[in-house]
């Protein structure tokens, strides 16, 4: 009788290879309470399909920018505050998205500006001055088409 995929058992090395990780990463996640592998009769870690899904969840969550503490809250079925952690993560994603948009705007401005040296561009200088003064951190640069310095 053939074993089903749900009966698959991996060593720490096999599971790490499956996800292109080093074994110390899985041990660290275990130390952090994110993984709970079974042990064989010799005390070696043995991972099953549930563990593989947990590793995939951790990787996807890390790729989205979540901290290990946030991930622990997310994957802990009994954790209070899961929704709060997810809401906080959305706020952080929105902040990062706005930062990327500002960076994109600044890069486009630099490409379109006729100033040979971007640091000589009046629009760029005003933006940097605002950041240094802390008055309007993160406001987009003025439109290079309308500032007359192209």
N, C-alpha and C positions, 0 to 999 in steps of 0.2 A: 504494500500500500504506500502510495506516494504521500509525502508530507505536504501540507498546504503552505502557501506563502506566509500564513499567520504563525506557523510553527518555526519560522526561520530564526536562528540564533546567531549572533555575530560576536566575535571577540572585539575588544576595544580597538585593535588595529584594523580589523575588517570594517567596522563602522566608521572609523576615522577616514579610511581610504574611500569609502563610499561617498563621503561628503568633502573629500579633498582637505581634510583637517589633520593637524598633528594630534597625537593621542593625549598630549598634555592639555589640550583645549577641552576635551571631553572630561578629563579628570577635574579640571578647574570648574567646569560647569556643574559637575557633581558636588564639588566643595561648596559651590554657591547655592546648592539646593535646586538646581534646574533639572538635573538628571538623577534618576534613582534606579541604576541597573541592578539586576539580580546578580547573584554570585553562584558559581559552580561549587562542587564539593571541595575544590582546592582553593577556593576564595577568589578566583579570578572573575572579573566583571564579565557578564553575559548580557548582551543587548538583544531585544526583540523588536518587532515591528512598531510597537507603541513608542519605544525609545527612538527609532528612526524618524517617526513622525514628529516627536518632540524636538529632535535635533533640527529637522527641516523648519519647524516653527520658530525655533530660536534664530536660525540663520535669516529667515525672512524678516523677522522682527528687528534683528540687528541691522539688516540692510535698510530698513525704514527709518533707522536712527534711534531706535529704542535702547535704553540702557538695560543692563542685566537685571537691575532691580525692577524696572518696569516690566520686563519680560517675565520675571518671577511672579509678579502680581497678575499678569495676563494669563499665564498657564496654570496657576494654582486655582483649582476648582473651588476652594473654600475661601479664597482671598476676598476680603472686604476692599472696596475701593477700586475694583477693576474698571468700572466706568469712569471714575475720576482720573485714573491713570491714562485711559484712552483719550479722554477729553484734553488732558494736559499735553499728551503727545500730539494731538491735532493742533493745539495752539502753537507748539514748537514747530510743527511742519509748516504752518502758515507763516511763522516768523522766518523760517529758512527759505520758504518760497519767495517771500518779499525781498529778502536779502539777495537771492539769486536774480530776481527781477531788477533790483537796483544795480547789481554788477553787470547785468546784460545791458541795461540802459547806458551805464558809464562806458562800456566797451563800444557800443554803437556810436555813442557821442564821440569817443576818441577816433574811431574810424572815419567819421564824417566831418570832423573838425578840420579846418584848413590850417590851423596853427601847426607849425612844424614840430614843436615840442608841446605835448599835451599839457605839461605843467604851466605853459604860458597862456593857455586858453582861459579867457575870463570866466566862462561857465564852469570849467573844472576847478579853477581857483576858488570861486564862490562856494562850490560844493565842499571842497576840502576845508575852507575856512569855517563853514557851518559845522562840520564834523569836529574840528579842533575846538571850537567854542562850545560845542555840545548843544547848540541851539536847535538845529533841525536835522539831527543825525538821521541819515537814511532817506532824506527827501531826494527825489530824482533830480538829475541835472536838468537844466533848462534845455528846451529843444534846440539843437544846433541850427536848425533851419530858420528859427525866429530870432536868434540872438545877434545876428549881424557880424559875427566874427569868423565866418567860414571863409 
